[in-house]
Amino acid sequence: MSTPLGSMTTLLLARHGQTVWHAERRYAGVSDVALTAEGRAQAEALGRWCAVQRVDAVWTSTVSRAAATAEPACRALGVAPRREPALRECDFGVLEGRTLAEFEAENPMRAKAFRTDPVAYPFPEAEDLRTAAARGVRALHAIASAHTGERVLVVAHNTLFRLVLCSLLSIPLGEYRRVFPQLRNAAVSELRVQDGAVALLSLNVPCAR
């Protein structure tokens, strides 16, 4: 028997807008870092994109840069954001607020190991990336189940989304930096979720300004 179309949910994943740490490529995991003027413009562009799409609901990380990015979309759609703590970015431990180059200058062997396999050799004091991936996957499946037959914007973070995409698409987590080098700020990646199965329909589609 074929699966009814109503059981399918579309998740529109969007990384938050540019922040003040982007220019220097500083890790901003759990750190509360503000959007730049460019980041706010990216958020407005995402809002305009949502206004001409069929988007039924908006979910966001509780981290302020994600919530600020989701705000124009919520305003355009006339919906309230739903905030989910499990969509927060990974905690990068000692790398919070620092660059990988700075860490490498202090600990070249540990940095080399991270580049080889970031899951097996995480940053000191960082969240286990397998744990982060699992919480992100649970969150997306819960959102999909709550919005059967709908299209949902989910605004969160670069590393979390890349880990989640690997998990959902059966790609080894340790490959996330190679397979998904970057999710662009406020660009949209589309997932189809049906009966627990996930398909990636598009990746890093920009919202024209």
C-alpha positions as a Markdown table, in Angstrom:
| # | Residue | x | y | z |
|---|---|---|---|---|
| 1 | Met | 0.0 | 0.0 | 0.0 |
| 2 | Ser | 1.4 | 3.4 | -0.9 |
| 3 | Thr | 2.1 | 5.9 | 1.8 |
| 4 | Pro | -0.3 | 8.9 | 1.9 |
| 5 | Leu | 1.3 | 12.2 | 1.0 |
| 6 | Gly | 0.0 | 13.7 | 4.2 |
| 7 | Ser | 2.6 | 11.6 | 6.2 |
| 8 | Met | 5.5 | 13.5 | 4.6 |
| 9 | Thr | 7.1 | 16.5 | 6.3 |
| 10 | Thr | 9.4 | 19.0 | 4.6 |
| 11 | Leu | 12.1 | 20.4 | 6.9 |
| 12 | Leu | 13.9 | 23.6 | 5.6 |
| 13 | Leu | 17.1 | 23.8 | 7.5 |
| 14 | Ala | 18.8 | 27.2 | 7.7 |
| 15 | Arg | 22.0 | 28.1 | 9.5 |
| 16 | His | 21.9 | 31.4 | 11.4 |
| 17 | Gly | 23.2 | 34.6 | 9.8 |
| 18 | Gln | 26.8 | 35.8 | 9.9 |
| 19 | Thr | 28.1 | 36.7 | 13.4 |
| 20 | Val | 30.9 | 39.0 | 14.6 |
| 21 | Trp | 33.2 | 36.0 | 14.9 |
| 22 | His | 32.9 | 34.9 | 11.3 |
| 23 | Ala | 35.6 | 37.1 | 9.8 |
| 24 | Glu | 38.3 | 35.4 | 12.0 |
| 25 | Arg | 36.7 | 32.0 | 11.8 |
| 26 | Arg | 36.3 | 31.8 | 15.6 |
| 27 | Tyr | 34.3 | 28.9 | 17.1 |
| 28 | Ala | 31.0 | 30.1 | 18.5 |
| 29 | Gly | 29.4 | 27.0 | 20.0 |
| 30 | Val | 27.6 | 27.8 | 23.2 |
| 31 | Ser | 29.0 | 31.3 | 23.2 |
| 32 | Asp | 26.3 | 34.0 | 22.7 |
| 33 | Val | 27.6 | 36.0 | 19.7 |
| 34 | Ala | 25.6 | 38.7 | 18.0 |
| 35 | Leu | 24.8 | 38.9 | 14.3 |
| 36 | Thr | 26.6 | 41.4 | 12.1 |
| 37 | Ala | 24.8 | 43.9 | 9.9 |
| 38 | Glu | 25.3 | 41.4 | 7.1 |
| 39 | Gly | 23.9 | 38.7 | 9.3 |
| 40 | Arg | 20.8 | 40.7 | 10.0 |
| 41 | Ala | 20.4 | 41.4 | 6.2 |
| 42 | Gln | 20.7 | 37.6 | 5.6 |
| 43 | Ala | 18.0 | 37.0 | 8.2 |
| 44 | Glu | 15.7 | 39.5 | 6.4 |
| 45 | Ala | 16.4 | 37.8 | 3.1 |
| 46 | Leu | 15.4 | 34.5 | 4.6 |
| 47 | Gly | 12.2 | 36.1 | 5.9 |
| 48 | Arg | 11.3 | 37.4 | 2.5 |
| 49 | Trp | 12.0 | 34.0 | 1.0 |
| 50 | Cys | 9.7 | 32.4 | 3.5 |
| 51 | Ala | 7.0 | 34.9 | 2.7 |
| 52 | Val | 6.7 | 33.6 | -0.8 |
| 53 | Gln | 7.1 | 29.9 | 0.1 |
| 54 | Arg | 4.6 | 27.7 | 1.8 |
| 55 | Val | 6.1 | 27.6 | 5.3 |
| 56 | Asp | 3.7 | 26.5 | 8.1 |
| 57 | Ala | 5.9 | 26.8 | 11.2 |
| 58 | Val | 9.3 | 28.0 | 12.5 |
| 59 | Trp | 11.5 | 26.2 | 15.0 |
| 60 | Thr | 14.8 | 27.6 | 16.2 |
| 61 | Ser | 17.7 | 26.9 | 18.5 |
| 62 | Thr | 17.5 | 28.8 | 21.8 |
| 63 | Val | 20.9 | 30.5 | 21.1 |
| 64 | Ser | 20.3 | 34.2 | 20.4 |
| 65 | Arg | 22.0 | 34.3 | 16.9 |
| 66 | Ala | 19.6 | 31.6 | 15.7 |
| 67 | Ala | 16.5 | 33.2 | 17.3 |
| 68 | Ala | 17.4 | 36.5 | 15.7 |
| 69 | Thr | 17.8 | 34.9 | 12.3 |
| 70 | Ala | 14.4 | 33.3 | 12.6 |
| 71 | Glu | 12.6 | 36.5 | 13.7 |
| 72 | Pro | 12.0 | 38.0 | 10.2 |
| 73 | Ala | 10.6 | 34.8 | 9.0 |
| 74 | Cys | 8.2 | 34.6 | 11.9 |
| 75 | Arg | 7.2 | 38.2 | 11.3 |
| 76 | Ala | 6.6 | 37.5 | 7.6 |
| 77 | Leu | 4.6 | 34.4 | 8.2 |
| 78 | Gly | 2.7 | 35.7 | 11.3 |
| 79 | Val | 3.7 | 32.7 | 13.4 |
| 80 | Ala | 5.4 | 32.5 | 16.8 |
| 81 | Pro | 8.8 | 30.8 | 16.9 |
| 82 | Arg | 9.1 | 27.5 | 18.7 |
| 83 | Arg | 12.4 | 27.2 | 20.5 |
| 84 | Glu | 14.1 | 23.9 | 21.1 |
| 85 | Pro | 17.2 | 23.6 | 23.4 |
| 86 | Ala | 18.3 | 20.4 | 21.6 |
| 87 | Leu | 19.0 | 22.4 | 18.4 |
| 88 | Arg | 21.7 | 24.4 | 20.1 |
| 89 | Glu | 25.2 | 24.4 | 18.6 |
| 90 | Cys | 27.9 | 21.9 | 19.9 |
| 91 | Asp | 30.0 | 23.0 | 22.9 |
| 92 | Phe | 33.5 | 23.4 | 21.5 |
| 93 | Gly | 35.2 | 23.3 | 24.8 |
| 94 | Val | 38.6 | 25.1 | 24.9 |
| 95 | Leu | 38.0 | 26.3 | 21.3 |
| 96 | Glu | 35.1 | 28.6 | 22.2 |
| 97 | Gly | 36.0 | 32.0 | 21.0 |
| 98 | Arg | 39.3 | 30.8 | 19.4 |
| 99 | Thr | 40.4 | 29.7 | 15.9 |
| 100 | Leu | 41.7 | 26.3 | 14.9 |
| 101 | Ala | 44.9 | 28.0 | 13.9 |
| 102 | Glu | 45.4 | 29.4 | 17.4 |
| 103 | Phe | 44.8 | 25.9 | 18.9 |
| 104 | Glu | 47.1 | 24.3 | 16.4 |
| 105 | Ala | 50.0 | 26.7 | 17.4 |
| 106 | Glu | 49.7 | 25.5 | 21.0 |
| 107 | Asn | 48.9 | 21.8 | 20.4 |
| 108 | Pro | 49.8 | 20.8 | 16.8 |
| 109 | Met | 49.4 | 17.0 | 17.4 |
| 110 | Arg | 45.9 | 17.4 | 18.9 |
| 111 | Ala | 44.9 | 19.7 | 16.1 |
| 112 | Lys | 46.2 | 17.2 | 13.5 |
| 113 | Ala | 44.2 | 14.4 | 15.1 |
| 114 | Phe | 41.1 | 16.6 | 15.1 |
| 115 | Arg | 41.5 | 17.3 | 11.4 |
| 116 | Thr | 41.9 | 13.5 | 10.7 |
| 117 | Asp | 38.8 | 12.5 | 12.7 |
| 118 | Pro | 37.0 | 15.2 | 14.7 |
| 119 | Val | 34.7 | 12.6 | 16.4 |
| 120 | Ala | 37.4 | 10.3 | 17.6 |
| 121 | Tyr | 39.7 | 13.2 | 18.6 |
| 122 | Pro | 37.5 | 16.1 | 19.8 |
| 123 | Phe | 38.7 | 19.4 | 21.3 |
| 124 | Pro | 39.5 | 19.2 | 25.0 |
| 125 | Glu | 36.4 | 19.8 | 27.2 |
| 126 | Ala | 34.1 | 19.7 | 24.1 |
| 127 | Glu | 30.8 | 18.0 | 23.9 |
| 128 | Asp | 30.9 | 14.5 | 22.4 |
| 129 | Leu | 29.9 | 15.0 | 18.8 |
| 130 | Arg | 28.1 | 11.7 | 18.8 |
| 131 | Thr | 25.9 | 13.0 | 21.6 |
| 132 | Ala | 25.3 | 16.3 | 19.8 |
| 133 | Ala | 24.3 | 14.4 | 16.6 |
| 134 | Ala | 21.9 | 12.2 | 18.5 |
| 135 | Arg | 20.1 | 15.1 | 20.2 |
| 136 | Gly | 19.9 | 16.9 | 16.9 |
| 137 | Val | 18.4 | 13.9 | 15.1 |
| 138 | Arg | 15.9 | 13.4 | 17.9 |
| 139 | Ala | 14.8 | 17.0 | 17.7 |
| 140 | Leu | 14.3 | 16.9 | 13.9 |
| 141 | His | 12.3 | 13.7 | 14.0 |
| 142 | Ala | 10.1 | 15.2 | 16.8 |
| 143 | Ile | 9.6 | 18.3 | 14.8 |
| 144 | Ala | 8.7 | 16.3 | 11.7 |
| 145 | Ser | 6.2 | 14.2 | 13.7 |
| 146 | Ala | 4.6 | 17.3 | 15.1 |
| 147 | His | 4.1 | 18.8 | 11.6 |
| 148 | Thr | 3.0 | 15.9 | 9.4 |
| 149 | Gly | 2.2 | 17.1 | 5.9 |
| 150 | Glu | 3.7 | 20.6 | 6.6 |
| 151 | Arg | 6.7 | 22.6 | 5.6 |
| 152 | Val | 8.8 | 23.7 | 8.6 |
| 153 | Leu | 11.7 | 26.2 | 8.8 |
| 154 | Val | 14.3 | 25.1 | 11.3 |
| 155 | Val | 17.0 | 27.6 | 12.2 |
| 156 | Ala | 20.1 | 26.3 | 14.0 |
| 157 | His | 23.9 | 25.9 | 13.5 |
| 158 | Asn | 26.6 | 24.8 | 11.2 |
| 159 | Thr | 28.3 | 21.9 | 13.0 |
| 160 | Leu | 25.1 | 20.6 | 14.5 |
| 161 | Phe | 23.3 | 20.5 | 11.2 |
| 162 | Arg | 26.3 | 18.8 | 9.4 |
| 163 | Leu | 26.5 | 16.1 | 12.1 |
| 164 | Val | 22.7 | 15.6 | 11.8 |
| 165 | Leu | 22.9 | 15.4 | 8.1 |
| 166 | Cys | 25.5 | 12.7 | 8.3 |
| 167 | Ser | 23.5 | 10.7 | 10.8 |
| 168 | Leu | 20.3 | 10.9 | 8.8 |
| 169 | Leu | 22.0 | 10.1 | 5.5 |
| 170 | Ser | 24.1 | 7.2 | 6.9 |
| 171 | Ile | 27.4 | 9.0 | 6.4 |
| 172 | Pro | 30.1 | 8.3 | 9.1 |
| 173 | Leu | 30.1 | 11.2 | 11.6 |
| 174 | Gly | 33.9 | 11.6 | 11.3 |
| 175 | Glu | 33.4 | 12.7 | 7.7 |
| 176 | Tyr | 31.2 | 15.7 | 8.4 |
| 177 | Arg | 33.9 | 18.3 | 7.8 |
| 178 | Arg | 34.8 | 16.7 | 4.4 |
| 179 | Val | 31.4 | 15.8 | 3.1 |
| 180 | Phe | 29.7 | 19.1 | 4.3 |
| 181 | Pro | 32.5 | 21.7 | 4.4 |
| 182 | Gln | 30.1 | 24.5 | 5.3 |
| 183 | Leu | 26.5 | 25.3 | 5.5 |
| 184 | Arg | 26.2 | 28.9 | 4.3 |
| 185 | Asn | 24.6 | 31.5 | 6.5 |
| 186 | Ala | 20.8 | 31.7 | 6.1 |
| 187 | Ala | 20.9 | 29.4 | 3.0 |
| 188 | Val | 18.3 | 26.7 | 3.0 |
| 189 | Ser | 18.7 | 22.9 | 2.8 |
| 190 | Glu | 15.6 | 20.9 | 2.2 |
| 191 | Leu | 14.8 | 17.5 | 3.8 |
| 192 | Arg | 11.9 | 15.2 | 3.1 |
| 193 | Val | 10.9 | 13.1 | 6.1 |
| 194 | Gln | 8.5 | 10.2 | 5.5 |
| 195 | Asp | 7.8 | 7.3 | 7.8 |
| 196 | Gly | 11.1 | 8.0 | 9.6 |
| 197 | Ala | 13.1 | 7.9 | 6.3 |
| 198 | Val | 15.0 | 11.1 | 5.3 |
| 199 | Ala | 15.9 | 12.3 | 1.8 |
| 200 | Leu | 18.1 | 15.4 | 1.1 |
| 201 | Leu | 16.4 | 17.3 | -1.7 |
| 202 | Ser | 18.7 | 20.4 | -1.8 |
| 203 | Leu | 21.7 | 21.8 | 0.0 |
| 204 | Asn | 22.9 | 25.4 | 0.6 |
| 205 | Val | 20.3 | 27.1 | -1.6 |
| 206 | Pro | 20.7 | 30.9 | -1.1 |
| 207 | Cys | 17.9 | 33.3 | -0.4 |
| 208 | Ala | 18.3 | 36.0 | -3.0 |
| 209 | Arg | 18.3 | 39.6 | -1.6 |
